[in-house]
Amino acid sequence: MFKILTTFVFAIGVLPLAAQAEPRSIHEGIQGPFHHAERGEQVQVNPPPTTLPPRREWTGSIPSHYGSTTGCSQANATLIAHAMWDVGANDSQVYRMLNIVSRESGCDSSAYNGNRRTGDDSWGFCQLNSLAGFFRSGGILENYNRWSFAGNPRHNAQACAALYARCGFGPWIKGDYGCRKP
């Protein structure tokens, strides 16, 4: 028993000497520059990249404008395309939305139709009608602020895409505050 224990102790004592590796820097594999942190300061280890790869531009055709409007600029067409792609639309569906937007607002994020005689309180690219109840609590677009559409076209395009994601291309129903997929 004593001989087995001695052999075991001897083997344990020798193993760490044989298995020792070269010491590594604590910064190995981490990109600098480094600075010393103060006690209590939050530091971020391996921060995410600050730039995202560029998103593709809309390269499809842009529908012609209607009446006295100018139609979609390349920038607005791309903005609307990004919002639509983000909800799973394909290029032909993006083109169809651009057609709707050209017809409804002339691709103008600040377009407003407040003609109550025709049942309108309609805002932005898609002329989303607040009388339909979409913007009310519990409505399809309750998280969108129609008063910001003019100054924030991206928000406006996202609202159009959100309604599309829920309703498809229509009809967007006034009265029952909902929609039906065709």
Residue, then its C-alpha position, 0 to 999 in steps of 0.5 A: m500500500f505504501k509503495i502504491l501511494t508513493t508512486f501515486v504522489f510521485a506521479i502527481g508531483v511530476l505531471p504538472l512540471a511536464a504539462q506546463a505551457e508557456p504563459r499567454s497574454i491576457h489580451e491574446g485574441i482581443q483587439g486593442p487599443f486598451h486602457h486601464a479601467e477605473r474601479g466601478e467603470q463598466v467596460q465592454v469586452n469585444p465590442p460589436p462592429t460599429t458598421l453594418p454591411p450596406r443594404r442593397e438599393w432598390t434597382g427595380s423600376i419605379p412606377s410613374h407618378y399620377g397627376s401633379t405628383t413627382g412620384c418616388s425618388q430613388a431614395n424613397a423607393t429604396l426606403i420603402a423597399h427596405a421596409m417591405w423586405d424586412v417583413g418578407a416581401n419579394d421584389s414584385q410585392v415591393y413594386r406593387m407597394l411602390n405603385i400604391v404609394s405613387r397613386e396614394s400620395g405621390c410617394d410623399s411621406s408628408a401627404y395628408n388628406g383630412n377631408r372628413r366628407t370623404g371619410d378621410d384622415s389619411w396620412g403619409f406614403c400609403q394614406l393610412n386612414s386614422l378613422a379606420g382605427f389602425f392607430r388606436s390602442g389595440g389597432i394594427l398600427e398602434n405602435y406608429n405615430r402618424w404625426s411623425f410621418a412627414g419628418n420620419p419617412r422611414h417610420n412611415a414606410q415601416a407603418c405601410a409595411a406593417l399593415y401589408a404584413r398583416c393585411g396583404f394588399g387589401p382590402w384595408i377596411k374602414g369600419d371594422y378596424g381590420c383587414r382581410k387578406p385577398 
